[in-house]
Amino acid sequence: MNPSMIRTGAIVLLSWLCTLPVVAREPAPGWPDTPLSRTQALAELQALNAGLLSHPSATLTLERWCGAHHLAAEAKIVAHRVQGADKPLPEGARAQLGIGPDEPVRYRRVQLACGDVVLSDADNWYVPARLTVAMNQQLDSSDVPFGKVVQPLHFRRQTLSAGLLWSPLPDGWDSGAALPPPSDKPLAIPAHVLQHRALLYTQDNRPFSLVVESYTANVLQPVRTGH
């Protein structure tokens, strides 16, 4: 899904929202299972997706998202390392990274959290030879997010795929398909709602990292007022 499609979808969605009556959002973190709430949740997902697609650093995008949604006292993303969960490189990744069969690759799995709210589970395979010694040491010994560690590289991000893992509205909702009827239960949201797969490139156009980011249901905390 490319950025222009996301922007077009968001414009259509927001235009449709403007025709609905204004209803105050629930102050609680859950979403009621109503057509309006489902539409608002989809608008939130589309907005986050567009932000991630338009910025090279998912970490900085999540920090802005955390601040806008008041998810923690301080809008700061911390990477909690997940140890003992090594994964092999995905098929075709060595070709994507432009490396040979014997080139060392390191794996880092983290949970990106704002305060105590986990927003993303991220798998990262990177080529240590294309980073500085200081960067490698920091990645090995700290919980600093990868995007912040490699920020001095002024890297760019090429999205390989981006898509919703869940949609609160059915296919064809914008063409007249019937919306689910409201219920007296909270909206059921799966553990992960959005996934991005991307390559990171240095300024001299050398790929150095493959990332797969799975964004959790916590990104759908409704905006809270009164802060």
N, C-alpha and C positions, 0 to 999 in steps of 0.2 A: 504494500500500500504506500503510494508516494505522498509527499507533503501536500501537493495541490488537491489530491482527492480528499485528504483529511480536512483541509481548509474548506473545501466545497461542502463536505458533509456537515461540518460544524456550523457553517452559515445557514444551511437548510434547517438544521436542527434548532438553532437558536431562533430563527424566524418563526418556526412552528411554536416554540415555547412562548413567544411574545403574544400569541393568540390565546393562551391559557390564562385563567384567573390567577392573580397573585396570591400565593399561599405561603405563609411563613414556614421555614424549614424546622424540622424537629431539632431541639437542642441536644438530644441524645445522639450517640455515635451511630445508631442503627438507622436503617431506611425502612419506612413503612411500605408495604406492598400495595402501591396504588399506581395507576397509569402516569400521574404527574411525577411521582417519585422515581419511577423507572426511567422516565424521560430525562429527569435531572441527573440521574446516575450516568446515563449514557453521555450526556453533555460533558460531565466531569471526565469520563474516560477519554472522550475525543479531545478534550482540551489538554489533558496530560500527554496523550499520544502526540499531538501536534507540537507541544513544547519539547518533548524528547527528540522528535525528528528535526527540530530546527536548531538544536544546540549540540556541540560536540561532547559535552560532559553531562552524563546522566546524573552525576553527583550534584552538580550545581543546579540542575533543573529540579531535582528532588528537594534541595534546600529551599528553593523559592516556593515550591509546592507546600512544603512543611510550614513555612512562614505564613503563606496566604491562608492555610487551613487551620493554623494555630494548633498543630499536632503536639507541640512540646513547648516548654518555656523558652528554649533557645532553638532557633532554626539552624541546627548544625547536624550534618550527616556523619555518622560514625560507622566504620566497617568492622563488624564483628566476624573474626576469622572462624571458619568451620574447619576444624582439623580432622585429619584422617579420612577425608572424603575425596581422594584423588580420582580424577576421571581421565580416561585416555582422550587424546585429541579426536574430535569428530572426523568422520571420513571426508577426505578432500581438504582438510584444514591446512596441511603442510603446503599444498599448492597455493591456497589462498594467502598464506603468510609468506610465500616465496622462499621457502627453506627446503634444504635437502633432508634425506631420511635420517641423518645422524645429528642434525642440529639440535642442541638442547632446548627444550621447551619446559617452562614451569607452569604449574597450575595453582590457582588461588580461588577458593570459594569463600564468599563473604555474604553476610546479611547486612544490607544497608538500612540503618535505623536512624530515626529522628527521635531523640529521647529514648523512650522504651517502646516505640512503635516501629516495627519492622516493615519497611516499604518495598524492599526488593531482595530477592535471592539472586546472586550473580555468580556465574561460572566464568572464569577468565583464564585463558591460555596465552602466555606471552613469551616473547623471545628475549631472554636476558641480555644477549650480546648486543641488542639494539637499544638498551637502556644504559644509563650511567651506573657506575659502581655504587654511588650514594643512593640512587633510586632502588637498585636491587637490595641493598642492605635495609632500606626503609620498608620495602615490601615484605622482606623476610622477618622483620623484627617488630612491626607495628601494626595497628589496626587502621591506619590512615587509608581512606579510599584510594583505589588505583588511579582514578581520574585526577585526584589532587597531587599524588606523587609524581605523575608524569606530565603535569601541567607545564613545566618549563620546556617541554618539547614542542609546545604550540601545535599539538596534534590536530588532525582532522578525523572525522568519523564518517565512515561509509556504512549506511544501513543496508544489510542484506535482506532482512525481512522484519516486518513489524505488523502485529495484528492483535485483535482482541481475542482472548481466550474464552471470554464470556460476554454476552450482550444481554442487557435487561429487557430489550425489546426484540420481538420476532423479526425474521427476515421479511422485508416488504412493508414494514410499519409505516414508512414514508410514502407508500403507494396505496394506502388504504387497508392494509391487513389489520385484522382485529387485534386489539391489545389484550393482554391477559386481564381477567377481571380482578378487582381489588380483593384482598383477603384481610383477615384480622391478625395475620402473622407477619413478623418482619420479613423483608425481602431476603431471600436465600441467595447468598453470594459465595462463590467458590473461593478456595484458598488463593488462587492466582487468577488475575483478570486480564493481564496484558503481557505480551512477550516481545522483546526486541533481540535481534541477532545482528552484530555489527563487527566491522574491522576498524582498527585504529591505525592511522598512518602518521609517520614523522613528517617534518617539513620537506624533506627530500623524497617524499612519496614512497617510503618503505613501510610496508605493513609490519606491525610489531605486536599486535594483540587481537585475539578473537574473543568477543564477549557475548554471552547469552544471559539476558536479564529478564527475570520473571517477576512481575510486579504483583504485590499481594493485595488482598481485599482492603487492607488498611489505607490504601491511597484513596479510597472512597469514603473516608470520614467526611460527613457533611460540614460545610463551612459553619463555624461557630461565631456567634456575634457576642457583643458585650465585653470584648477584650480591650 
